[in-house]
Amino acid sequence: MTIPFVDLKTQYQTLKPEIDKAIQDVIDQTAFIGGKYPDAFEKAYAEKYGVKHCISVGNGTDAIYIALKALGIGPGDEVITTSISWIATSEAVTQTGAKVVFVDVDLDYLSIDTSLIEEKITDRTKAILPVHLYGQPARMDKIRELCDKYNLYLLEDCAQSHFAEFKGKKVGTFGDIGTFSFYPGKNLGAYGDAGAVITNNDELAKFMRMFARHGSLVKHQHEIEGINSRMDAMQAAILSVKLPHILDWNKKRFENACLYNKYLHEISEISLPKIMDDVKHIFHLYVIKTDRRDELQKFLNEKDIQNGVHYPIGLPFLKAYDYLGHKQEDFPNAFSEPKRILSLPMSPDLTEDQIIYVSNAIKEFFGR
C-alpha cells in the first residue's frame, strides 16, 4: 500500500465534473486575469469568513508582504514573529526593509511563546506576526492584549489555518489583517500558487487592492507604485468550486487526527500533537515527535508511506539569518524540536484503513 502525504488526486476525482467545468469556462471565455472569477471568489470567501473585505493575490508570501506594506512597515521598524515557520513569514518582513525579531516557541504546540514576546518589544516594534502553525491557533488573547498595551499592529499568518478558531473566533479576524496561502497542499488549495488577505478596515483594503495591482484601481491610473500580485482566474474558479467543502474537509481532518491518536497513543517513544483548550484545530499537518525521527522517516519511506518535516531548521538558524548572530541558547526550543518532528500523511480523503496501516508501521518500527 502506498500512502500519499496529501491525497489531492482523490479530492480531484470527487469534484472532477465541477472543476473541469470551471477550468473550461475560464478557457472558453479567455478570462485569465482579473474579472468575474477572482471577484466571485473574493466575495464568497469574505462572506464565508464573516469579514468585509477579501483581496485575492498571487500567493501567500505576497499576502504577508502586501499586508505589511499596508500597515506602513518599513526601514527602521521591527516586527516580532515566531521562530518556527516557513521562511515566507520572516522574509516578507525583511523585504519591506524592516527587521525581523524572532521569539522562541513553546514545547507543547510549537507556536510563538507568548510569555517571551514582551521582552522583545522595543520603541521600534510596529507589529506582532503570529503563525497559526499546523492548523492550530496561536494564543490570540495574550497576543491581542500585548498589541493593545503597546499600540502595535496585529497581522496573522493563516497560511495553514483556514477557518480554524480560537475561543469561537476565526483566526485572521483578531488583528488588522489576516493572510492566507492557497498553495495546492493547503486545506483549501488551488492548482498552482494563490493567496489572499482579509480585513474589516476599508482603508487597508483599498490600499492592498491598489498595491497588489501596480498601484491602480482603475486601469492606467496609477496612484502609487505597487507590485503585480494577482490571483489568476483559473485558480479563482477552482477555489470557488472547493470553498463550499472546506468546513467538511477540516472536520474530516480532525476526525483523522483523532484516529491517529487512537492507534498511536500507546507508543511511549513518540509524542502526539497536543490541542489547546477552546480552539478548533484544523490539522493542516499531523505532527508527531520522536528522538528517532530520522530512523523512523527512513523506515516509513521504505514502506511507501509519504511523510515530511515541517520545518527541519528553526528560522533563526537558517543561513539567510546568519547576519543576526543568533545562538542555540537564544531559541532552545526552536533549535531542538525541529530535530524531533515528523509529519504523517494527512488529508480529508485519508481512510481509517490507511491510518491503521501507517500506525502499524510505526508500531513495527518501535517493536510493538
Secondary structure, DSSP 4 states (H G I P E B T S, - for coil): --B-SS-HHHHHHHHHHHHHHHHHHHHHHT--BSSHHHHHHHHHHHHHHT-SEEEEES-HHHHHHHHHHHTT--TT-EEEEESSS-THHHHHHHHTTPEEEEEPBPTTT-SB-GGGTGGG--TTEEEEE-B-GGG----HHHHHHHHHHHT-EEEEE-TT-TT-EETTEETTSSSSEEEEE--TTSSS--SS--EEEEES-HHHHHHHHHHTBTTEEETTEESS---B---BHHHHHHHHHHGGGHHHHHHHHHHHHHHHHHHHTT-TTEEPPP--TTEE---SSEEEEETTHHHHHHHHHHTTB--B-S-SS-GGGSGGGGGGT--GGGSHHHHHGGGTEEEEP--TT--HHHHHHHHHHHHHHTT-
